[in-house]
Amino acid sequence: MSVLVLNAGSSSLKVSVVEAGATLLQTGVDADRDAPERTLAAVRAALAEAGIEGIDVVGHRIVHGGERLVAPVL
């Protein structure tokens, strides 16, 4: 199972792909809030460059969940 993990910062997006405990990709791309399609294109390019053709699950890391998310959730 391939898992795409995203970690959004204020100006960058960290991108990882893991499979069976092995890291297949770990990189970062510039996050463009005014043109999110550019950020998506950069993620797709990174996946293609790493030879990753399919993703089964996507996870997103949230550093601060506000008052509603006060503990880890899946």
N, CA, C, O and CB atoms as a CASP TS submission, in Angstrom:
PFRMAT TS
TARGET T0000
AUTHOR 0000-0000-0000
METHOD Language model
MODEL 1
PARENT N/A
ATOM      1  N   MET     1       0.851  -1.170   0.000  1.00  0.00           N
ATOM      2  CA  MET     1       0.000   0.000   0.000  1.00  0.00           C
ATOM      3  C   MET     1       0.898   1.235   0.000  1.00  0.00           C
ATOM      4  O   MET     1       1.749   1.386   0.876  1.00  0.00           O
ATOM      5  CB  MET     1      -0.968  -0.003   1.224  1.00  0.00           C
ATOM      6  N   SER     2       0.710   2.106  -0.970  1.00  0.00           N
ATOM      7  CA  SER     2       1.467   3.363  -1.058  1.00  0.00           C
ATOM      8  C   SER     2       0.701   4.475  -0.359  1.00  0.00           C
ATOM      9  O   SER     2      -0.478   4.703  -0.629  1.00  0.00           O
ATOM     10  CB  SER     2       1.743   3.745  -2.537  1.00  0.00           C
ATOM     11  N   VAL     3       1.399   5.169   0.552  1.00  0.00           N
ATOM     12  CA  VAL     3       0.779   6.242   1.321  1.00  0.00           C
ATOM     13  C   VAL     3       1.477   7.552   0.983  1.00  0.00           C
ATOM     14  O   VAL     3       2.687   7.682   1.166  1.00  0.00           O
ATOM     15  CB  VAL     3       0.848   5.952   2.851  1.00  0.00           C
ATOM     16  N   LEU     4       0.717   8.514   0.491  1.00  0.00           N
ATOM     17  CA  LEU     4       1.214   9.864   0.231  1.00  0.00           C
ATOM     18  C   LEU     4       0.964  10.682   1.489  1.00  0.00           C
ATOM     19  O   LEU     4      -0.172  10.800   1.948  1.00  0.00           O
ATOM     20  CB  LEU     4       0.517  10.515  -1.030  1.00  0.00           C
ATOM     21  N   VAL     5       2.037  11.248   2.047  1.00  0.00           N
ATOM     22  CA  VAL     5       1.926  12.041   3.269  1.00  0.00           C
ATOM     23  C   VAL     5       2.288  13.479   2.939  1.00  0.00           C
ATOM     24  O   VAL     5       3.363  13.743   2.401  1.00  0.00           O
ATOM     25  CB  VAL     5       2.844  11.477   4.401  1.00  0.00           C
ATOM     26  N   LEU     6       1.396  14.412   3.258  1.00  0.00           N
ATOM     27  CA  LEU     6       1.601  15.831   2.990  1.00  0.00           C
ATOM     28  C   LEU     6       1.720  16.582   4.308  1.00  0.00           C
ATOM     29  O   LEU     6       1.011  16.290   5.271  1.00  0.00           O
ATOM     30  CB  LEU     6       0.448  16.407   2.134  1.00  0.00           C
ATOM     31  N   ASN     7       2.622  17.550   4.334  1.00  0.00           N
ATOM     32  CA  ASN     7       2.827  18.384   5.520  1.00  0.00           C
ATOM     33  C   ASN     7       2.961  19.819   5.021  1.00  0.00           C
ATOM     34  O   ASN     7       4.026  20.226   4.556  1.00  0.00           O
ATOM     35  CB  ASN     7       4.104  17.931   6.357  1.00  0.00           C
ATOM     36  N   ALA     8       1.887  20.570   5.118  1.00  0.00           N
ATOM     37  CA  ALA     8       1.862  21.933   4.587  1.00  0.00           C
ATOM     38  C   ALA     8       2.426  22.922   5.586  1.00  0.00           C
ATOM     39  O   ALA     8       2.033  22.940   6.752  1.00  0.00           O
ATOM     40  CB  ALA     8       0.442  22.333   4.208  1.00  0.00           C
ATOM     41  N   GLY     9       3.355  23.746   5.116  1.00  0.00           N
ATOM     42  CA  GLY     9       3.883  24.851   5.901  1.00  0.00           C
ATOM     43  C   GLY     9       3.362  26.156   5.331  1.00  0.00           C
ATOM     44  O   GLY     9       2.477  26.154   4.474  1.00  0.00           O
ATOM     45  N   SER    10       3.894  27.249   5.791  1.00  0.00           N
ATOM     46  CA  SER    10       3.410  28.548   5.327  1.00  0.00           C
ATOM     47  C   SER    10       3.793  28.822   3.879  1.00  0.00           C
ATOM     48  O   SER    10       3.058  29.515   3.176  1.00  0.00           O
ATOM     49  CB  SER    10       3.951  29.651   6.214  1.00  0.00           C
ATOM     50  N   SER    11       4.915  28.300   3.417  1.00  0.00           N
ATOM     51  CA  SER    11       5.334  28.568   2.039  1.00  0.00           C
ATOM     52  C   SER    11       5.857  27.328   1.332  1.00  0.00           C
ATOM     53  O   SER    11       6.338  27.417   0.202  1.00  0.00           O
ATOM     54  CB  SER    11       6.396  29.638   2.023  1.00  0.00           C
ATOM     55  N   SER    12       5.771  26.184   1.977  1.00  0.00           N
ATOM     56  CA  SER    12       6.255  24.961   1.342  1.00  0.00           C
ATOM     57  C   SER    12       5.336  23.800   1.684  1.00  0.00           C
ATOM     58  O   SER    12       4.531  23.864   2.612  1.00  0.00           O
ATOM     59  CB  SER    12       7.698  24.652   1.779  1.00  0.00           C
ATOM     60  N   LEU    13       5.483  22.752   0.913  1.00  0.00           N
ATOM     61  CA  LEU    13       4.706  21.541   1.125  1.00  0.00           C
ATOM     62  C   LEU    13       5.685  20.377   1.116  1.00  0.00           C
ATOM     63  O   LEU    13       6.331  20.110   0.103  1.00  0.00           O
ATOM     64  CB  LEU    13       3.586  21.365   0.031  1.00  0.00           C
ATOM     65  N   LYS    14       5.794  19.684   2.247  1.00  0.00           N
ATOM     66  CA  LYS    14       6.652  18.506   2.311  1.00  0.00           C
ATOM     67  C   LYS    14       5.842  17.326   1.809  1.00  0.00           C
ATOM     68  O   LYS    14       4.676  17.154   2.166  1.00  0.00           O
ATOM     69  CB  LYS    14       7.189  18.254   3.765  1.00  0.00           C
ATOM     70  N   VAL    15       6.479  16.516   0.972  1.00  0.00           N
ATOM     71  CA  VAL    15       5.808  15.404   0.317  1.00  0.00           C
ATOM     72  C   VAL    15       6.613  14.134   0.569  1.00  0.00           C
ATOM     73  O   VAL    15       7.815  14.090   0.306  1.00  0.00           O
ATOM     74  CB  VAL    15       5.638  15.668  -1.210  1.00  0.00           C
ATOM     75  N   SER    16       5.949  13.110   1.077  1.00  0.00           N
ATOM     76  CA  SER    16       6.592  11.814   1.279  1.00  0.00           C
ATOM     77  C   SER    16       5.676  10.729   0.751  1.00  0.00           C
ATOM     78  O   SER    16       4.451  10.858   0.770  1.00  0.00           O
ATOM     79  CB  SER    16       6.926  11.575   2.779  1.00  0.00           C
ATOM     80  N   VAL    17       6.292   9.658   0.280  1.00  0.00           N
ATOM     81  CA  VAL    17       5.542   8.459  -0.070  1.00  0.00           C
ATOM     82  C   VAL    17       6.225   7.298   0.638  1.00  0.00           C
ATOM     83  O   VAL    17       7.431   7.090   0.503  1.00  0.00           O
ATOM     84  CB  VAL    17       5.478   8.236  -1.636  1.00  0.00           C
ATOM     85  N   VAL    18       5.434   6.546   1.393  1.00  0.00           N
ATOM     86  CA  VAL    18       5.951   5.375   2.094  1.00  0.00           C
ATOM     87  C   VAL    18       5.154   4.151   1.668  1.00  0.00           C
ATOM     88  O   VAL    18       3.975   4.223   1.323  1.00  0.00           O
ATOM     89  CB  VAL    18       5.884   5.567   3.635  1.00  0.00           C
ATOM     90  N   GLU    19       5.863   3.018   1.709  1.00  0.00           N
ATOM     91  CA  GLU    19       5.219   1.761   1.344  1.00  0.00           C
ATOM     92  C   GLU    19       5.864   0.656   2.162  1.00  0.00           C
ATOM     93  O   GLU    19       7.076   0.454   2.082  1.00  0.00           O
ATOM     94  CB  GLU    19       5.339   1.474  -0.193  1.00  0.00           C
ATOM     95  N   ALA    20       5.087  -0.049   2.934  1.00  0.00           N
ATOM     96  CA  ALA    20       5.571  -1.148   3.772  1.00  0.00           C
ATOM     97  C   ALA    20       6.762  -0.719   4.620  1.00  0.00           C
ATOM     98  O   ALA    20       7.731  -1.465   4.759  1.00  0.00           O
ATOM     99  CB  ALA    20       5.955  -2.346   2.905  1.00  0.00           C
ATOM    100  N   GLY    21       6.690   0.472   5.182  1.00  0.00           N
ATOM    101  CA  GLY    21       7.742   0.965   6.062  1.00  0.00           C
ATOM    102  C   GLY    21       8.943   1.573   5.366  1.00  0.00           C
ATOM    103  O   GLY    21       9.820   2.125   6.031  1.00  0.00           O
ATOM    104  N   ALA    22       9.007   1.485   4.046  1.00  0.00           N
ATOM    105  CA  ALA    22      10.124   2.061   3.289  1.00  0.00           C
ATOM    106  C   ALA    22       9.715   3.412   2.720  1.00  0.00           C
ATOM    107  O   ALA    22       8.599   3.571   2.224  1.00  0.00           O
ATOM    108  CB  ALA    22      10.575   1.106   2.151  1.00  0.00           C
ATOM    109  N   THR    23      10.614   4.382   2.790  1.00  0.00           N
ATOM    110  CA  THR    23      10.349   5.702   2.219  1.00  0.00           C
ATOM    111  C   THR    23      10.739   5.683   0.750  1.00  0.00           C
ATOM    112  O   THR    23      11.909   5.493   0.417  1.00  0.00           O
ATOM    113  CB  THR    23      11.124   6.818   2.986  1.00  0.00           C
ATOM    114  N   LEU    24       9.763   5.881  -0.132  1.00  0.00           N
ATOM    115  CA  LEU    24      10.011   5.896  -1.570  1.00  0.00           C
ATOM    116  C   LEU    24      10.320   7.291  -2.079  1.00  0.00           C
ATOM    117  O   LEU    24      11.007   7.449  -3.087  1.00  0.00           O
ATOM    118  CB  LEU    24       8.819   5.336  -2.312  1.00  0.00           C
ATOM    119  N   LEU    25       9.819   8.300  -1.390  1.00  0.00           N
ATOM    120  CA  LEU    25      10.015   9.693  -1.798  1.00  0.00           C
ATOM    121  C   LEU    25       9.950  10.573  -0.563  1.00  0.00           C
ATOM    122  O   LEU    25       9.093  10.397   0.303  1.00  0.00           O
ATOM    123  CB  LEU    25       8.949  10.134  -2.851  1.00  0.00           C
ATOM    124  N   GLN    26      10.865  11.516  -0.499  1.00  0.00           N
ATOM    125  CA  GLN    26      10.818  12.528   0.562  1.00  0.00           C
ATOM    126  C   GLN    26      11.399  13.801  -0.038  1.00  0.00           C
ATOM    127  O   GLN    26      12.600  13.890  -0.293  1.00  0.00           O
ATOM    128  CB  GLN    26      11.617  12.073   1.866  1.00  0.00           C
ATOM    129  N   THR    27      10.527  14.786  -0.258  1.00  0.00           N
ATOM    130  CA  THR    27      10.951  16.020  -0.911  1.00  0.00           C
ATOM    131  C   THR    27      10.064  17.162  -0.443  1.00  0.00           C
ATOM    132  O   THR    27       9.142  16.969   0.350  1.00  0.00           O
ATOM    133  CB  THR    27      10.900  15.881  -2.455  1.00  0.00           C
ATOM    134  N   GLY    28      10.347  18.316  -0.932  1.00  0.00           N
ATOM    135  CA  GLY    28       9.524  19.483  -0.650  1.00  0.00           C
ATOM    136  C   GLY    28       9.290  20.260  -1.928  1.00  0.00           C
ATOM    137  O   GLY    28      10.136  20.264  -2.823  1.00  0.00           O
ATOM    138  N   VAL    29       8.156  20.910  -2.015  1.00  0.00           N
ATOM    139  CA  VAL    29       7.838  21.760  -3.165  1.00  0.00           C
ATOM    140  C   VAL    29       7.372  23.113  -2.636  1.00  0.00           C
ATOM    141  O   VAL    29       6.898  23.220  -1.505  1.00  0.00           O
ATOM    142  CB  VAL    29       6.740  21.100  -4.084  1.00  0.00           C
ATOM    143  N   ASP    30       7.512  24.135  -3.464  1.00  0.00           N
ATOM    144  CA  ASP    30       7.007  25.457  -3.093  1.00  0.00           C
ATOM    145  C   ASP    30       5.485  25.432  -3.102  1.00  0.00           C
ATOM    146  O   ASP    30       4.873  24.891  -4.023  1.00  0.00           O
ATOM    147  CB  ASP    30       7.544  26.553  -4.057  1.00  0.00           C
ATOM    148  N   ALA    31       4.884  26.012  -2.087  1.00  0.00           N
ATOM    149  CA  ALA    31       3.430  26.110  -2.009  1.00  0.00           C
ATOM    150  C   ALA    31       3.018  27.492  -2.496  1.00  0.00           C
ATOM    151  O   ALA    31       3.452  28.506  -1.950  1.00  0.00           O
ATOM    152  CB  ALA    31       2.917  25.850  -0.555  1.00  0.00           C
ATOM    153  N   ASP    32       2.184  27.525  -3.516  1.00  0.00           N
ATOM    154  CA  ASP    32       1.711  28.785  -4.083  1.00  0.00           C
ATOM    155  C   ASP    32       0.233  28.932  -3.744  1.00  0.00           C
ATOM    156  O   ASP    32      -0.619  28.354  -4.418  1.00  0.00           O
ATOM    157  CB  ASP    32       1.943  28.839  -5.632  1.00  0.00           C
ATOM    158  N   ARG    33      -0.074  29.700  -2.708  1.00  0.00           N
ATOM    159  CA  ARG    33      -1.464  29.859  -2.262  1.00  0.00           C
ATOM    160  C   ARG    33      -2.335  30.570  -3.303  1.00  0.00           C
ATOM    161  O   ARG    33      -3.549  30.370  -3.340  1.00  0.00           O
ATOM    162  CB  ARG    33      -1.502  30.635  -0.951  1.00  0.00           C
ATOM    163  N   ASP    34      -1.713  31.398  -4.147  1.00  0.00           N
ATOM    164  CA  ASP    34      -2.473  32.120  -5.165  1.00  0.00           C
ATOM    165  C   ASP    34      -2.736  31.268  -6.402  1.00  0.00           C
ATOM    166  O   ASP    34      -3.629  31.575  -7.191  1.00  0.00           O
ATOM    167  CB  ASP    34      -1.735  33.383  -5.563  1.00  0.00           C
ATOM    168  N   ALA    35      -1.967  30.206  -6.571  1.00  0.00           N
ATOM    169  CA  ALA    35      -2.141  29.327  -7.728  1.00  0.00           C
ATOM    170  C   ALA    35      -1.912  27.881  -7.280  1.00  0.00           C
ATOM    171  O   ALA    35      -0.874  27.295  -7.586  1.00  0.00           O
ATOM    172  CB  ALA    35      -1.160  29.718  -8.892  1.00  0.00           C
ATOM    173  N   PRO    36      -2.878  27.303  -6.554  1.00  0.00           N
ATOM    174  CA  PRO    36      -2.685  25.947  -6.034  1.00  0.00           C
ATOM    175  C   PRO    36      -2.441  24.913  -7.128  1.00  0.00           C
ATOM    176  O   PRO    36      -1.862  23.859  -6.865  1.00  0.00           O
ATOM    177  CB  PRO    36      -3.884  25.539  -5.225  1.00  0.00           C
ATOM    178  N   GLU    37      -2.878  25.205  -8.350  1.00  0.00           N
ATOM    179  CA  GLU    37      -2.627  24.261  -9.441  1.00  0.00           C
ATOM    180  C   GLU    37      -1.131  24.110  -9.704  1.00  0.00           C
ATOM    181  O   GLU    37      -0.691  23.052 -10.155  1.00  0.00           O
ATOM    182  CB  GLU    37      -3.342  24.720 -10.720  1.00  0.00           C
ATOM    183  N   ARG    38      -0.346  25.147  -9.431  1.00  0.00           N
ATOM    184  CA  ARG    38       1.117  25.043  -9.578  1.00  0.00           C
ATOM    185  C   ARG    38       1.693  24.105  -8.526  1.00  0.00           C
ATOM    186  O   ARG    38       2.591  23.314  -8.816  1.00  0.00           O
ATOM    187  CB  ARG    38       1.781  26.437  -9.465  1.00  0.00           C
ATOM    188  N   THR    39       1.178  24.194  -7.315  1.00  0.00           N
ATOM    189  CA  THR    39       1.638  23.304  -6.250  1.00  0.00           C
ATOM    190  C   THR    39       1.284  21.864  -6.586  1.00  0.00           C
ATOM    191  O   THR    39       2.113  20.968  -6.422  1.00  0.00           O
ATOM    192  CB  THR    39       1.023  23.706  -4.893  1.00  0.00           C
ATOM    193  N   LEU    40       0.064  21.630  -7.053  1.00  0.00           N
ATOM    194  CA  LEU    40      -0.357  20.290  -7.443  1.00  0.00           C
ATOM    195  C   LEU    40       0.512  19.762  -8.579  1.00  0.00           C
ATOM    196  O   LEU    40       0.897  18.593  -8.572  1.00  0.00           O
ATOM    197  CB  LEU    40      -1.834  20.290  -7.858  1.00  0.00           C
ATOM    198  N   ALA    41       0.822  20.610  -9.552  1.00  0.00           N
ATOM    199  CA  ALA    41       1.686  20.198 -10.666  1.00  0.00           C
ATOM    200  C   ALA    41       3.077  19.820 -10.164  1.00  0.00           C
ATOM    201  O   ALA    41       3.678  18.870 -10.667  1.00  0.00           O
ATOM    202  CB  ALA    41       1.791  21.325 -11.714  1.00  0.00           C
ATOM    203  N   ALA    42       3.591  20.549  -9.183  1.00  0.00           N
ATOM    204  CA  ALA    42       4.911  20.238  -8.621  1.00  0.00           C
ATOM    205  C   ALA    42       4.890  18.899  -7.887  1.00  0.00           C
ATOM    206  O   ALA    42       5.851  18.134  -7.970  1.00  0.00           O
ATOM    207  CB  ALA    42       5.366  21.358  -7.665  1.00  0.00           C
ATOM    208  N   VAL    43       3.806  18.610  -7.170  1.00  0.00           N
ATOM    209  CA  VAL    43       3.678  17.324  -6.485  1.00  0.00           C
ATOM    210  C   VAL    43       3.616  16.203  -7.512  1.00  0.00           C
ATOM    211  O   VAL    43       4.296  15.187  -7.366  1.00  0.00           O
ATOM    212  CB  VAL    43       2.422  17.300  -5.578  1.00  0.00           C
ATOM    213  N   ARG    44       2.810  16.380  -8.542  1.00  0.00           N
ATOM    214  CA  ARG    44       2.704  15.359  -9.595  1.00  0.00           C
ATOM    215  C   ARG    44       4.045  15.129 -10.277  1.00  0.00           C
ATOM    216  O   ARG    44       4.402  13.990 -10.576  1.00  0.00           O
ATOM    217  CB  ARG    44       1.654  15.766 -10.636  1.00  0.00           C
ATOM    218  N   ALA    45       4.790  16.203 -10.525  1.00  0.00           N
ATOM    219  CA  ALA    45       6.106  16.082 -11.158  1.00  0.00           C
ATOM    220  C   ALA    45       7.070  15.315 -10.257  1.00  0.00           C
ATOM    221  O   ALA    45       7.837  14.482 -10.739  1.00  0.00           O
ATOM    222  CB  ALA    45       6.679  17.474 -11.486  1.00  0.00           C
ATOM    223  N   ALA    46       7.037  15.589  -8.957  1.00  0.00           N
ATOM    224  CA  ALA    46       7.913  14.878  -8.018  1.00  0.00           C
ATOM    225  C   ALA    46       7.576  13.391  -7.983  1.00  0.00           C
ATOM    226  O   ALA    46       8.475  12.551  -7.947  1.00  0.00           O
ATOM    227  CB  ALA    46       7.794  15.481  -6.605  1.00  0.00           C
ATOM    228  N   LEU    47       6.291  13.064  -7.994  1.00  0.00           N
ATOM    229  CA  LEU    47       5.874  11.664  -8.011  1.00  0.00           C
ATOM    230  C   LEU    47       6.332  10.980  -9.294  1.00  0.00           C
ATOM    231  O   LEU    47       6.839   9.859  -9.256  1.00  0.00           O
ATOM    232  CB  LEU    47       4.350  11.555  -7.868  1.00  0.00           C
ATOM    233  N   ALA    48       6.155  11.649 -10.424  1.00  0.00           N
ATOM    234  CA  ALA    48       6.562  11.080 -11.711  1.00  0.00           C
ATOM    235  C   ALA    48       8.071  10.887 -11.770  1.00  0.00           C
ATOM    236  O   ALA    48       8.547   9.855 -12.245  1.00  0.00           O
ATOM    237  CB  ALA    48       6.102  11.979 -12.865  1.00  0.00           C
ATOM    238  N   GLU    49       8.821  11.864 -11.295  1.00  0.00           N
ATOM    239  CA  GLU    49      10.283  11.779 -11.313  1.00  0.00           C
ATOM    240  C   GLU    49      10.779  10.608 -10.461  1.00  0.00           C
ATOM    241  O   GLU    49      11.797   9.992 -10.779  1.00  0.00           O
ATOM    242  CB  GLU    49      10.898  13.094 -10.811  1.00  0.00           C
ATOM    243  N   ALA    50      10.064  10.307  -9.391  1.00  0.00           N
ATOM    244  CA  ALA    50      10.429   9.188  -8.517  1.00  0.00           C
ATOM    245  C   ALA    50       9.899   7.852  -9.044  1.00  0.00           C
ATOM    246  O   ALA    50      10.179   6.802  -8.465  1.00  0.00           O
ATOM    247  CB  ALA    50       9.900   9.431  -7.106  1.00  0.00           C
ATOM    248  N   GLY    51       9.133   7.891 -10.144  1.00  0.00           N
ATOM    249  CA  GLY    51       8.588   6.671 -10.723  1.00  0.00           C
ATOM    250  C   GLY    51       7.394   6.113  -9.976  1.00  0.00           C
ATOM    251  O   GLY    51       7.084   4.928 -10.092  1.00  0.00           O
ATOM    252  N   ILE    52       6.727   6.952  -9.218  1.00  0.00           N
ATOM    253  CA  ILE    52       5.562   6.520  -8.437  1.00  0.00           C
ATOM    254  C   ILE    52       4.316   6.753  -9.278  1.00  0.00           C
ATOM    255  O   ILE    52       3.994   7.883  -9.645  1.00  0.00           O
ATOM    256  CB  ILE    52       5.468   7.286  -7.067  1.00  0.00           C
ATOM    257  N   GLU    53       3.619   5.654  -9.576  1.00  0.00           N
ATOM    258  CA  GLU    53       2.475   5.742 -10.484  1.00  0.00           C
ATOM    259  C   GLU    53       1.127   5.664  -9.786  1.00  0.00           C
ATOM    260  O   GLU    53       0.114   6.060 -10.361  1.00  0.00           O
ATOM    261  CB  GLU    53       2.558   4.656 -11.498  1.00  0.00           C
ATOM    262  N   GLY    54       1.097   5.168  -8.576  1.00  0.00           N
ATOM    263  CA  GLY    54      -0.186   5.024  -7.902  1.00  0.00           C
ATOM    264  C   GLY    54      -0.075   5.289  -6.415  1.00  0.00           C
ATOM    265  O   GLY    54       0.936   4.972  -5.788  1.00  0.00           O
ATOM    266  N   ILE    55      -1.111   5.865  -5.864  1.00  0.00           N
ATOM    267  CA  ILE    55      -1.201   6.157  -4.435  1.00  0.00           C
ATOM    268  C   ILE    55      -2.488   5.514  -3.929  1.00  0.00           C
ATOM    269  O   ILE    55      -3.547   5.665  -4.538  1.00  0.00           O
ATOM    270  CB  ILE    55      -1.179   7.715  -4.150  1.00  0.00           C
ATOM    271  N   ASP    56      -2.391   4.798  -2.816  1.00  0.00           N
ATOM    272  CA  ASP    56      -3.570   4.141  -2.251  1.00  0.00           C
ATOM    273  C   ASP    56      -4.262   4.981  -1.186  1.00  0.00           C
ATOM    274  O   ASP    56      -5.488   4.967  -1.076  1.00  0.00           O
ATOM    275  CB  ASP    56      -3.181   2.809  -1.664  1.00  0.00           C
ATOM    276  N   VAL    57      -3.470   5.714  -0.399  1.00  0.00           N
ATOM    277  CA  VAL    57      -4.004   6.467   0.731  1.00  0.00           C
ATOM    278  C   VAL    57      -3.254   7.785   0.833  1.00  0.00           C
ATOM    279  O   VAL    57      -2.062   7.854   0.533  1.00  0.00           O
ATOM    280  CB  VAL    57      -3.889   5.656   2.056  1.00  0.00           C
ATOM    281  N   VAL    58      -3.956   8.834   1.258  1.00  0.00           N
ATOM    282  CA  VAL    58      -3.322  10.138   1.472  1.00  0.00           C
ATOM    283  C   VAL    58      -3.519  10.531   2.929  1.00  0.00           C
ATOM    284  O   VAL    58      -4.613  10.412   3.481  1.00  0.00           O
ATOM    285  CB  VAL    58      -3.914  11.229   0.511  1.00  0.00           C
ATOM    286  N   GLY    59      -2.433  11.003   3.541  1.00  0.00           N
ATOM    287  CA  GLY    59      -2.495  11.520   4.905  1.00  0.00           C
ATOM    288  C   GLY    59      -1.969  12.940   4.919  1.00  0.00           C
ATOM    289  O   GLY    59      -1.080  13.282   4.138  1.00  0.00           O
ATOM    290  N   HIS    60      -2.508  13.770   5.798  1.00  0.00           N
ATOM    291  CA  HIS    60      -2.060  15.160   5.897  1.00  0.00           C
ATOM    292  C   HIS    60      -1.765  15.465   7.352  1.00  0.00           C
ATOM    293  O   HIS    60      -2.594  15.230   8.231  1.00  0.00           O
ATOM    294  CB  HIS    60      -3.127  16.148   5.326  1.00  0.00           C
ATOM    295  N   ARG    61      -0.580  15.988   7.596  1.00  0.00           N
ATOM    296  CA  ARG    61      -0.188  16.331   8.963  1.00  0.00           C
ATOM    297  C   ARG    61      -0.672  17.739   9.280  1.00  0.00           C
ATOM    298  O   ARG    61      -0.422  18.680   8.527  1.00  0.00           O
ATOM    299  CB  ARG    61       1.356  16.223   9.150  1.00  0.00           C
ATOM    300  N   ILE    62      -1.362  17.868  10.393  1.00  0.00           N
ATOM    301  CA  ILE    62      -1.822  19.171  10.860  1.00  0.00           C
ATOM    302  C   ILE    62      -1.118  19.452  12.182  1.00  0.00           C
ATOM    303  O   ILE    62      -1.230  18.671  13.127  1.00  0.00           O
ATOM    304  CB  ILE    62      -3.391  19.213  11.021  1.00  0.00           C
ATOM    305  N   VAL    63      -0.401  20.556  12.251  1.00  0.00           N
ATOM    306  CA  VAL    63       0.352  20.883  13.454  1.00  0.00           C
ATOM    307  C   VAL    63      -0.572  21.391  14.550  1.00  0.00           C
ATOM    308  O   VAL    63      -0.420  21.018  15.714  1.00  0.00           O
ATOM    309  CB  VAL    63       1.425  21.924  13.146  1.00  0.00           C
ATOM    310  N   HIS    64      -1.522  22.234  14.189  1.00  0.00           N
ATOM    311  CA  HIS    64      -2.414  22.813  15.189  1.00  0.00           C
ATOM    312  C   HIS    64      -3.845  22.659  14.713  1.00  0.00           C
ATOM    313  O   HIS    64      -4.235  23.235  13.697  1.00  0.00           O
ATOM    314  CB  HIS    64      -2.076  24.308  15.452  1.00  0.00           C
ATOM    315  N   GLY    65      -4.623  21.888  15.442  1.00  0.00           N
ATOM    316  CA  GLY    65      -5.995  21.627  15.048  1.00  0.00           C
ATOM    317  C   GLY    65      -7.016  22.529  15.709  1.00  0.00           C
ATOM    318  O   GLY    65      -8.219  22.298  15.591  1.00  0.00           O
ATOM    319  N   GLY    66      -6.548  23.555  16.404  1.00  0.00           N
ATOM    320  CA  GLY    66      -7.480  24.460  17.065  1.00  0.00           C
ATOM    321  C   GLY    66      -8.108  23.814  18.283  1.00  0.00           C
ATOM    322  O   GLY    66      -7.526  22.911  18.883  1.00  0.00           O
ATOM    323  N   GLU    67      -9.278  24.267  18.643  1.00  0.00           N
ATOM    324  CA  GLU    67      -9.950  23.758  19.836  1.00  0.00           C
ATOM    325  C   GLU    67     -10.599  22.398  19.600  1.00  0.00           C
ATOM    326  O   GLU    67     -10.852  21.661  20.553  1.00  0.00           O
ATOM    327  CB  GLU    67     -10.996  24.747  20.301  1.00  0.00           C
ATOM    328  N   ARG    68     -10.872  22.059  18.341  1.00  0.00           N
ATOM    329  CA  ARG    68     -11.588  20.823  18.045  1.00  0.00           C
ATOM    330  C   ARG    68     -10.675  19.605  17.998  1.00  0.00           C
ATOM    331  O   ARG    68     -11.072  18.519  18.420  1.00  0.00           O
ATOM    332  CB  ARG    68     -12.312  20.958  16.735  1.00  0.00           C
ATOM    333  N   LEU    69      -9.463  19.772  17.493  1.00  0.00           N
ATOM    334  CA  LEU    69      -8.546  18.641  17.366  1.00  0.00           C
ATOM    335  C   LEU    69      -7.438  18.797  18.397  1.00  0.00           C
ATOM    336  O   LEU    69      -6.444  19.483  18.158  1.00  0.00           O
ATOM    337  CB  LEU    69      -7.957  18.546  15.923  1.00  0.00           C
ATOM    338  N   VAL    70      -7.617  18.163  19.533  1.00  0.00           N
ATOM    339  CA  VAL    70      -6.667  18.334  20.637  1.00  0.00           C
ATOM    340  C   VAL    70      -5.841  17.073  20.893  1.00  0.00           C
ATOM    341  O   VAL    70      -4.992  17.056  21.784  1.00  0.00           O
ATOM    342  CB  VAL    70      -7.410  18.724  21.907  1.00  0.00           C
ATOM    343  N   ALA    71      -6.090  16.017  20.112  1.00  0.00           N
ATOM    344  CA  ALA    71      -5.343  14.768  20.237  1.00  0.00           C
ATOM    345  C   ALA    71      -5.157  14.189  18.837  1.00  0.00           C
ATOM    346  O   ALA    71      -5.883  14.567  17.918  1.00  0.00           O
ATOM    347  CB  ALA    71      -6.081  13.750  21.182  1.00  0.00           C
ATOM    348  N   PRO    72      -4.198  13.278  18.657  1.00  0.00           N
ATOM    349  CA  PRO    72      -4.019  12.662  17.339  1.00  0.00           C
ATOM    350  C   PRO    72      -5.307  11.984  16.873  1.00  0.00           C
ATOM    351  O   PRO    72      -6.011  11.363  17.670  1.00  0.00           O
ATOM    352  CB  PRO    72      -2.868  11.642  17.376  1.00  0.00           C
ATOM    353  N   VAL    73      -5.609  12.104  15.583  1.00  0.00           N
ATOM    354  CA  VAL    73      -6.788  11.467  15.004  1.00  0.00           C
ATOM    355  C   VAL    73      -6.419  10.840  13.673  1.00  0.00           C
ATOM    356  O   VAL    73      -5.490  11.286  13.001  1.00  0.00           O
ATOM    357  CB  VAL    73      -7.939  12.484  14.827  1.00  0.00           C
ATOM    358  N   LEU    74      -7.147   9.812  13.301  1.00  0.00           N
ATOM    359  CA  LEU    74      -6.991   9.169  11.991  1.00  0.00           C
ATOM    360  C   LEU    74      -8.293   9.255  11.253  1.00  0.00           C
ATOM    361  O   LEU    74      -8.396   8.777  10.123  1.00  0.00           O
ATOM    362  CB  LEU    74      -6.541   7.695  12.126  1.00  0.00           C
TER
END
